[in-house]
Amino acid sequence: MICENLEKIRKKIAHAARKSGRAPEEIKLLAVSKRMDTSKIEEAYKCGQLLFGENFIQEAREKISRLDNSISWHFTGHLQSNKAKTAVQLFQMIETVDRLKIAQALNRHAAGYDKSLDILVQINIGREEQKSGVDPQNVEQFMSKLGTLHNLNIRGLMIMPPFSPDPEKTRPYFRALKNLADQCQVQGYFAEDSPIVLSMGMTNDYTIAIEEGATLVRIGTAIFGKRT
Ligand SMILES: *Cc1c(COP(=O)(O)O)cnc(C)c1O
């Protein structure tokens, strides 16, 4: 079942890409495996899925230790400073950097391991009180502060937009993030050695996110089924 799901999703990704004049290879699929057993991750891995996302450090640590080390992992949950060291050990990318304190902790631990850590800045694009992310109005200021943290590569931006059952309602938020990323690029805030990452779009709305410029879609339910 997981293989069929992945196949279907890859086709839909390719279709949405071509529809908007983009190459399908520009878009990466992150399989969000939080609260899914390692057996399901293995199943997806056997079908060629090599990139997974986890939201909880403890859960991720256990799973990663049991799985093949050719898998790449992104952290997509809310990160606390006291978990920053473990996060640096486990993940190839942290997608949810939204506070200077977290960025500084990640930078310090990355330096300690003599490595360069890829990060995304999470934006609270709908300016929702209960959500994490940098307020769009404070992005410039935040980005310029990150610029002094030399062991972090700022690869792009990530959002969890306000939820709507109608994915068309989410389109303006995707478009707004693309605009924000373009502005940040002009300002020179992103690492320049690879294309800018726009992490947006989930099970319910990923094709629309791709039409609006997503380069990384984060999908859980459509691959693994409903989380319990
Ligand atoms: C759970 C989660 C997803 C996947 O959501 P689905 O609707 O199951 O595809 C994507 N991104 C983040 C940050 C998540 O926490």
Ligand as a Chemical Component Dictionary entry (heavy atoms), coordinates in Angstrom:
data_LIG
# 
_chem_comp.id                   LIG 
_chem_comp.type                 NON-POLYMER 
_chem_comp.pdbx_formal_charge   0 
_chem_comp.three_letter_code    LIG 
# 
loop_
_chem_comp_atom.comp_id 
_chem_comp_atom.atom_id 
_chem_comp_atom.alt_atom_id 
_chem_comp_atom.type_symbol 
_chem_comp_atom.charge 
_chem_comp_atom.model_Cartn_x 
_chem_comp_atom.model_Cartn_y 
_chem_comp_atom.model_Cartn_z 
_chem_comp_atom.pdbx_ordinal 
LIG C1 C1 C 0 2.495  16.054 10.357 1  
LIG C2 C2 C 0 3.168  17.075 9.546  2  
LIG C3 C3 C 0 3.135  17.025 8.144  3  
LIG C4 C4 C 0 2.371  15.991 7.352  4  
LIG O1 O1 O 0 0.992  16.223 7.417  5  
LIG P1 P1 P 0 -0.037 15.342 6.553  6  
LIG O2 O2 O 0 -1.254 16.184 6.511  7  
LIG O3 O3 O 0 -0.214 14.064 7.302  8  
LIG O4 O4 O 0 0.552  15.135 5.213  9  
LIG C5 C5 C 0 3.841  17.990 7.456  10 
LIG N1 N1 N 0 4.549  18.948 8.084  11 
LIG C6 C6 C 0 4.611  19.017 9.432  12 
LIG C7 C7 C 0 5.407  20.090 10.056 13 
LIG C8 C8 C 0 3.906  18.098 10.195 14 
LIG O5 O5 O 0 3.960  18.211 11.531 15 
# 
loop_
_chem_comp_bond.comp_id 
_chem_comp_bond.atom_id_1 
_chem_comp_bond.atom_id_2 
_chem_comp_bond.value_order 
_chem_comp_bond.pdbx_ordinal 
LIG C1 C2 SING 1  
LIG C2 C3 SING 2  
LIG C2 C8 DOUB 3  
LIG C3 C4 SING 4  
LIG C3 C5 DOUB 5  
LIG C4 O1 SING 6  
LIG O1 P1 SING 7  
LIG P1 O2 DOUB 8  
LIG P1 O3 SING 9  
LIG P1 O4 SING 10 
LIG C5 N1 SING 11 
LIG N1 C6 DOUB 12 
LIG C6 C7 SING 13 
LIG C6 C8 SING 14 
LIG C8 O5 SING 15 
# 
